[in-house]
């Protein structure tokens, strides 16, 4: 990929990779704008659920206009391999910022305010992130917190109804497309399935129950705890042990782990 021009995006270097994406630094040659390009890994590029997750991320993020949510500029395809075009961020993930040590209380408060405000915007738009965790939160070099990866976001019924109202005036083809999209969304958000990252799940998420924005608020609380103490609130060697901690146990008080936390 390095050195190629794909569509009108020039790729310079590989920034990182994970199970659901390989990210490159690039440039939009039309606008002269630095961007990040996220491709599906080749081993999952033909996986329908992975493909839908990428499209879900694009739809959810593009529906939200907030300075603390990573902006999606475009979604495209290169030789059958879909990719997202996003704003290029400079800094580190919140996981890297924490690195097992408490953050200054002023940072905990400031980042918490920024993330909470972004979630409030998402929830008002009928979008539940469902995977708020330190690796999906980014801190820029200017101290701005950004929410990443809406790939498993839940689109609430209220938002679907609003969208259906708009689509009702469109052509039959568009309506059929919307129905197919809704079916794909259901496959990723059906009740009875615990979707998300175990250590940051809300109790209702762990039980596979119906979710709303309060699950994101619970996850943000867990993240705030980790920022304040340097330790995860719910820990264990297996998923079952972590679920038991979430459902039945209270984590140690933050002040017990970090005496610098004000009352």
N, C-alpha and C positions, 0 to 999 in steps of 0.2 A: 504493500500500500504506500510506503514512504516515497514521496516524490511524485505520485500520481495526481492527476486532476480528474476528479470524479464529479460528473455534472459540472458545476462551476465552483467546486471546492478543491483547493490544493491541499494535500496532506504533507505535513512536515515531520512529525514524530509521533511515536506511540507514548501515551501518557500513563496508561495502566490498563488492567483487565480484571474481570471477575467472571463469575459463573454466567451472568446474564448480559455481559457486554464488554467490548474492547473499545477503549477511548483513544482518539488521536487528536493532536493539535493541528488545526488547519486554518485556511483563510477562504473567505467568500470572495472570489475574484471579481465579482460584479460590484460589490460594495466596499471592497478593501477592508473587510471586518474580520478580526480574529474570531475563530469559532472552535468548538469542540465537536467532534463527530463520533457518535457511539454506534458501533456495529454489533450485531449479534455474532457470537462465536460460531465458527463454521459447523461445529458439532450439534448446534441447536438451531441453526438458521432455517431448517425446514420443519421445526417443531411448531405446530399450529398454536399451541398455548404460549410459547415464547414470542411468536410473531404477534399474537393478540396483546401480550403484555406490553410490547414496544408501542403498538398503536394506542393502547390504553394510556400509557405514559404521555404520548404526544397529545391525545385528546384532552386529558385531565389538565396537564400543565398549560396547554395553550388556552384553556378556558379561564385561566387565572392570571390576573395582572397584579403582581405584588413584588416589591423590591426584595423580599426575603424568600422568594420562590424562583428556582432556576428557570430561566426563560428557554422555551423550545422555539426555534425559528422555523424548522422545516422537518419533514419526514420524506425520505426518498428511497430509491432502490438502485443498487449497483450489481449487475449480473446476478439477479435473483437474491441478493443479500440486502435486506432492509437496513437503513441507518437513520439515526436522528441527528439533527444539527442543533446544537445548544450554545448558550453563551459560554465563553471560555472563562473559567474561574481560576484565580491565583490564591493559593493558601493551603489549607489542609482540612481533612475531615475532622469532625469533633472527636472521633475516636483517637486520632493522632494527637489532637490538642490535649486530651485528657491523659493518655499514656499511663494510666494507673495512678495518677496523682490528682488531688483536688485542684480545681481552677480557683483563681481569686474570686471572692464573693461578688465583687462588682461585675465580673465577666459572667458569672452564673445568672445574675439578675438581668444584665443587658441582653445576653443571648436568649434567655428565657422569654423576655418581653418580645423580641423580634420573632421568634418561632411561634409563640402563642398568637401574635397578631396575624401571621401568615395562615395558621390553621383556622383562625376565626374567619378569614376571607374564604378559604376552601370550604368550610362547613356551610357558610351562608350561600355558597354556590352549589350545595348538594353533593360535595365530594369529600369522602373520608379516605385519608391516606392509607391507614392500616399497617404501616411499617415504619413508624417513627423510631429511629434508633441512631446512635452516634455515627455510624458509617453512612447514613442517609442524610446527615446534616453537615454542612460545609461552612468553615469559617474563613472568610477571605482575609487577605493581608491588611485590609482596611477595617477589619473587625465587624464585618457584616455577616450574619448567619443566613444560610440559604438552605431551603428544603429541596432535596433531590429525590428522584425516582418515585414517580407516581404509578409504577408498573402494576401494582396490585390494588390500586385505589378502588374503592367501592363507590359507584354512582348511585345515589339514593333514588328512591321512587319519585320523590318530588322533582328532582332534576330531570329524570326521564320523562315525566309527564309534561314538564315545561318544554323539553326538546321535542316531544311528540306533537305538542301543540303547534310548534313552528313547522315541523315536517309535514303536518297535515295539509298544509297549503302547497306542498311541493308535488312533484310528479309521482306516479305509481312506482316508477323505478327507484326513486329516492326513498319512498316508503318501504319498499322491499329491502333496500340496503340497510335501512334503519332497523328493520326487524332482524336481519342477520346479525347486525352489530349487537343488538340487545341479547340475542341468543348466546353470542360469544362472551358477552359480559357476564351472563348468568353462569357460565361454566367456570368462571374465575371467582365468583362471589357468592356461590350458593351457601345457604345456611347449613350447618352441620359439619362444615369443614373449617379447621383451625388454620387460618391463613395469616402469615406474618412471621416475625422472628420471635422465637419462644420467650426469651428473657425479657422482652418488652411488651408482651401481650397483656391486654386487660383480662380480668376474669371471664367476662362474657365471650371474649375472643378465644380464650383457652377452651371454653366449653362448646365452641362452635355455634354460638347463638347469634341472633340478629344484632347487627352493629349500627351505631350512629357515631357522631362526632365525639362523644364522651370517651370512646376507646382511644382516640388520638390524644385526648387530654390526659388519660391515665398514662399512656406511653410517654408523654412529655414529662409527667411527674417522675417517672422512673428515670428518664434522661437527666432531669434536674438533680435528682438524688446522686446519680453517678458523677455529674459535674461537681457537685458539692463535696463528695467523699472520695472520688477516685475509684470507687468499687460499685459493681452492679448490685442493685437492690435484691434481685432474685437470682440465686446461683445454684448450681448442682451439676453432677457429672452426667446426668441423663435428662431427657425431656420430661420424664415422669416426675423426677425430683423437683425440677423447676416449676412444673405445673402445680405440684403440691404446695410449693412455697408461695406461688401467686394466689392460689385459692384459699390457703389455710394459715399462712404465717405472716407476721409483721416483721419487716426488715429492721435492723438496729437503727436507733435514732441517729440522724446525721451528726448531731453534736457529739455523740459517743465515738464516732469515727474521725471527726474533724473538729477539735475544740475551738477552732477559729470561727466556726459558724456562729453568728450572733443569735441570741434567743429569738 
